[in-house]
Amino acid sequence: MLTSIERRFPVLWLWLLRAGMAVGVLAFGVVVGWMTGRMARPWLLLPLVFLPLMGVLGLGRARIEHGIVGIIAAAAVIRYTLPTGTRSRIPISLVLAGGVVAWWVAGQWLTDRKVRLKPSPVNVPLLGFVAASIISLPWSIAFRDVLVQPWPTWPFVQLGGLAVMVLLPGVFLVAAQQEDTRWIRVLVGLLLVVGTAAILRYYLRLPYLDFLQVRPLFPTWFICLALALGFFHRRLPLLIRLALVVLAGAWFYQVFVHQFRWLSSWVPAMAGLAAIGVLRSRKVLILLIVAVTLYVAFNLPAVEAKLQQEMVVSGVTRVDAWLHNWRVTGKHWLFGVGPAGYAVYYMNYFPLEAMASHSTYIDVLSQTGVVGLFFFLWFWAATGVVLWRLYRRVRGRQDFAEAFALAAVGGYVGALVAMALGDWIVPFVYTQTIAGFDYAVYTWALLGAAQAMEQVSKGTGKQGSGE
């Protein structure tokens, strides 16, 4: 029967398959999360994490893009983590990312005896950043101050930090190499389902959904994706488009009103929406400005109090944290102090003044030096060029490709802002911990997907119907 539906109604079958995958992932997360909280030995559930992947392999339909979607699904719904012997634990999404990257590299090597990357301005700087991160580890050991005495678990902490710094770019590269971009629709659909469930839980106080990973850049991506699809994907049914716009508004209201003091939540989202408005619709931009202005006007005393409190708590302390960091980084500026490296210096030299930098840019400079920061900034500049090319090619099509390109630009701008507010893109081991990989991977995977779509927009690859 299912085969008959797939043959006679391919479009209906595709939508049913996507909906089934999204609902299945959420149901799987609910069951595993419920069981984990009630078992004395939750590690016994670890094999269940690989059941979906084993099922796909068993059907003989396993492809790399399935692995990418699986990484995001695990990041969104699986809260089970592996112990490391330290306070930082390894999320399943990181384990899957390592497997997918290794799978892709092995496939390339077995096929061509070399690893090939599609020509792109992001390749050299991203590989340069990965190389600088790897070099920074032995460099930090060789040139460590003689007075600095690390603790016994320190080598494991550094290796965990390095894994995060290597695998996040790895997910980007693997996603960027895919020639068939139809999986991007599945990825976007999964994120929209997760975001819808999370916001409904928030407003309706729904139980059993608190395991969903929707930390700080998730709202930015959800708002940009939902709004872009709602306004600019004219092939979607009108009711779905209206629902997407409403959901985007609900998320923005939550982060701007209910989480106003948390700048990393609403400032990137606002920056992303402003970017979309500037590029595609003055109406969207004006609507955003009017809504924000009205809220501030009617709640001016409360807004001023929150901003003042945020300035005292975060603004001044951030500047102090950067100055403290330079006391260490300034003496190890070439390749830095290695992954998570400045923590051991802080605890040896001035433990009472130790503060996390709360900035990805400062973290990258401190951990990988000026060499790593150079490649890191080059990568983000090159990514902006790629996104601009993509947008220019699909502008005016009023389909999924244009909507996704706009959302990618909005998410990109939001990420640039977020990196100045915290370590949400490259998590620092002693603040977000290794488990921060869960929410950081959203940005890397989606930007990698945009890179893949840019390749397709030049006429190389498959986009699928309706793209």
VENCOR-V274043 format. One record per helix or strand. SS is the DSSP state (a for helix, b for strand). FROM is the first residue (numbers start at 1). LEN is the number of residues. If there is no record, write none. Layout:
SS:FROM:LEN
SS:FROM:LEN
This chain:
a:2:7
a:10:27
a:42:17
a:64:14
b:81:2
b:90:2
a:92:21
a:122:21
a:154:23
b:180:1
a:182:23
a:217:16
a:238:21
a:263:18
a:282:17
a:300:30
a:342:8
a:351:3
a:360:35
a:400:22
a:434:24
b:462:1
